Amino acid sequence: MPKPERPLKRRRNLLREQGVTTVDWKNVTLLRKFISDRGKIRSRRVTGLTPQEQRQVATAIKNAREMALLPYPAAGR
């Protein structure tokens, strides 16, 4: 007997919600929302961003990591 399908819940776009047009690597409070507790960048499926916005966020996070504002992903065991 197949499982009943759940209706898809689209995640809201945080950038549009806050009126952000270009993502800046210095805006650490915004970028932290796109990073998991282990320091990994969350996927588009999770964040609800467009491909262009996801690329901007990923680049900004990488720049902020390089400037030691954000952590790198935690290494596994």
VOBA-1610 file (N, C-alpha, C; in pm, whole numbers, padded with zeros to 5 digits, always signed):
BEGIN
Met+00085-00119+00000Met+00000+00000+00000Met+00089+00125+00000Pro+00079+00210-00104Pro+00168+00328-00111Pro+00132+00433-00006Lys+00235+00507+00034Lys+00214+00615+00132Lys+00138+00730+00067Pro+00049+00794+00142Pro-00017+00912+00086Pro+00085+01026+00070Glu+00079+01094-00043Glu+00175+01202-00068Glu+00139+01326+00011Arg+00245+01386+00069Arg+00227+01512+00141Arg+00230+01627+00042Pro+00151+01731+00065Pro+00161+01848-00023Pro+00296+01916-00001Leu+00360+01962-00111Leu+00490+02027-00101Leu+00477+02162-00033Lys+00570+02189+00059Lys+00573+02318+00128Lys+00692+02396+00075Arg+00665+02499-00004Arg+00773+02579-00060Arg+00832+02667+00050Arg+00964+02665+00058Arg+01032+02750+00156Arg+01032+02893+00102Arg+01010+02987+00190Arg+01006+03126+00146Arg+01146+03179+00117Asn+01155+03270+00025Asn+01282+03327-00018Asn+01319+03438+00080Leu+01423+03415+00162Leu+01462+03512+00264Leu+01517+03641+00204Leu+01582+03632+00088Leu+01638+03753+00027Leu+01528+03846-00020Arg+01427+03791-00089Arg+01316+03875-00135Arg+01238+03930-00017Glu+01223+03847+00086Glu+01148+03889+00204Glu+01211+04011+00271Gln+01345+04015+00273Gln+01417+04126+00337Gln+01452+04237+00240Gly+01417+04221+00112Gly+01441+04325+00012Gly+01587+04337-00028Val+01663+04227-00022Val+01804+04229-00059Val+01816+04203-00209Thr+01886+04294-00280Thr+01905+04274-00423Thr+02040+04211-00453Thr+02146+04259-00388Thr+02278+04197-00405Thr+02328+04153-00268Val+02385+04034-00264Val+02433+03977-00138Val+02575+04024-00114Asp+02601+04076+00006Asp+02733+04127+00042Asp+02798+04033+00142Trp+02927+04005+00126Trp+02995+03912+00215Trp+03011+03969+00355Lys+02993+04101+00371Lys+03008+04163+00504Lys+02881+04151+00589Asn+02770+04114+00527Asn+02643+04098+00597Asn+02636+03956+00657Val+02708+03937+00768Val+02725+03804+00826Val+02594+03753+00886Thr+02513+03840+00942Thr+02388+03794+01004Thr+02295+03733+00900Leu+02293+03790+00780Leu+02210+03734+00673Leu+02270+03601+00623Leu+02402+03598+00606Leu+02467+03479+00552Leu+02457+03360+00647Arg+02453+03385+00776Arg+02443+03275+00874Arg+02313+03196+00858Lys+02211+03259+00801Lys+02084+03190+00780Lys+02093+03085+00669Phe+02197+03096+00586Phe+02214+03003+00474Phe+02321+02899+00502Ile+02365+02889+00629Ile+02467+02793+00668Ile+02409+02700+00774Ser+02440+02569+00763Ser+02393+02474+00863Ser+02473+02489+00992Asp+02432+02417+01096Asp+02503+02425+01223Asp+02644+02368+01213Arg+02668+02285+01111Arg+02803+02229+01089Arg+02888+02316+00997Gly+02830+02425+00948Gly+02906+02518+00865Gly+02892+02496+00717Lys+02804+02406+00674Lys+02786+02380+00532Lys+02683+02475+00472Ile+02700+02507+00345Ile+02606+02594+00274Ile+02481+02513+00244Arg+02365+02567+00281Arg+02239+02497+00257Arg+02204+02499+00107Ser+02137+02395+00061Ser+02106+02382-00081Ser+01988+02472-00120Arg+01971+02489-00250Arg+01859+02567-00303Arg+01726+02508-00262Arg+01721+02376-00257Arg+01598+02306-00221Arg+01554+02346-00080Val+01650+02372+00005Val+01622+02409+00144Val+01597+02559+00157Thr+01680+02641+00091Thr+01671+02786+00108Thr+01559+02850+00028Gly+01522+02790-00086Gly+01416+02847-00168Gly+01463+02962-00255Leu+01595+02973-00278Leu+01649+03080-00360Leu+01647+03043-00508Thr+01659+03144-00593Thr+01674+03120-00736Thr+01819+03078-00761Pro+01850+03019-00876Pro+01989+02979-00902Pro+02089+03096-00894Gln+02050+03211-00946Gln+02139+03327-00941Gln+02163+03371-00797Glu+02057+03376-00717Glu+02070+03416-00577Glu+02154+03315-00500Gln+02136+03186-00530Gln+02212+03082-00461Gln+02361+03097-00491Arg+02394+03130-00617Arg+02535+03150-00653Arg+02592+03271-00580Gln+02512+03379-00572Gln+02558+03499-00500Gln+02583+03468-00353Val+02492+03395-00292Val+02505+03359-00150Val+02628+03271-00129Ala+02648+03172-00216Ala+02762+03082-00203Ala+02894+03158-00216Thr+02902+03248-00313Thr+03023+03328-00331Thr+03047+03419-00211Ala+02940+03480-00160Ala+02954+03569-00044Ala+02998+03491+00080Ile+02945+03370+00098Ile+02983+03288+00213Ile+03131+03250+00202Lys+03174+03213+00081Lys+03314+03175+00062Lys+03407+03293+00088Asn+03367+03413+00045Asn+03449+03532+00072Asn+03452+03563+00221Ala+03337+03550+00288Ala+03332+03576+00432Ala+03415+03473+00509Arg+03419+03350+00462Arg+03504+03248+00525Arg+03651+03285+00510Glu+03686+03333+00391Glu+03825+03371+00363Glu+03868+03486+00454Met+03774+03574+00489Met+03803+03687+00577Met+03783+03651+00725Ala+03758+03524+00753Ala+03743+03472+00890Ala+03620+03528+00961Leu+03515+03560+00885Leu+03390+03605+00946Leu+03294+03489+00969Leu+03309+03383+00887Leu+03225+03264+00899Leu+03314+03141+00909Pro+03262+03035+00972Pro+03344+02914+00985Pro+03343+02828+00859Tyr+03449+02753+00842Tyr+03453+02651+00737Tyr+03374+02531+00788Pro+03331+02440+00700Pro+03257+02322+00744Pro+03339+02239+00844Ala+03270+02188+00946Ala+03336+02105+01046Ala+03377+01974+00981Ala+03498+01930+01010Ala+03547+01804+00954Ala+03478+01687+01022Gly+03452+01582+00945Gly+03391+01462+01002Gly+03491+01388+01091Arg+03448+01278+01145Arg+03538+01203+01235Arg+03657+01160+01165
//
